[in-house]
Amino acid sequence: MGFYYGSGQPPQDEEKGGGLREVLAITLVVFRVLALPLGILLGGMFYLFLVFWLFTIHVLLGFAGIGLMVAVVLGRGIWELKHPPEIR
């Protein structure tokens, strides 16, 4: 039966698996790729909870929190209009 299924022993000439440095390098690359999206997601959730908390204190504070986000988005849009990307 060993002819069909193999002997169960690993081949002797196969390369050894990656070491600690390779694992750490891959982990670091994955964290660098995911850092910005996760930061935006967690920051947005924190801001949403902050606005809810501001509404529990006073209605005007809640609307001020929403107005602040609208002002930030409008400011970013105006900045993008004044500084268009260069097309080469």
SULBEL-V389646 format. One record per run of one state. SS is the DSSP state (A for helix, B for strand, O for the rest). FROM is the first residue (numbers start at 0). LEN is the number of residues. If there is no record, write none. Layout:
ss-><SS;SS>
from-><FROM;FROM>
len-><LEN;LEN>
This chain:
ss-><O;A;O;A;O;A;O>
from-><0;1;5;19;57;58;82>
len-><1;4;14;38;1;24;6>
